[in-house]
Amino acid sequence: MLKEFKDFLLRGNIVELAVAFVLGVAFGALVNSFVNNLVMPIVAMIIGKPDFSNLTFTINDAVFRYGAFITDAITFVATAAAVFFFIVKPMNALTARFVKPGEEEVPDEERRHQELLAALRAR
């Protein structure tokens, strides 16, 4: 039973998943720092303040903190934009640069059709 557990832990997929998780957490911290320290000051420059958490209204002793929601929404959009423009777009451009025109991926169904035709021709 211990051998099976050791084999499970040392299997390639779980180690790769653990590494990906750790790198994902570190990357998330990096993106949050970028947004909070570089993007939100630009928002503060344009709008006047980077944090709207103080904006509230009260109905029957219930306090609605709509300012915190606005701050979170701006942070989300800024984070998504940072990931898209600084990670996704450059990676797509890099991938397109290094992929040769003949290396395009053939869909599974098309590949099966080609294999069937090759098998029929071999007869």
Secondary structure, DSSP 8 states (H G I E B T S, - for coil): -HHHHHHHHHSHHHHHHHHHHHHHHHHHHHHHHHIIIIIHHHHHHHHS-S--TT--EEETTEEE-HHHHHHHHHHHHHHHHHHIIIIIHHHHHHHHHHS-GGG----HHHHHHHHHHHHHHH-
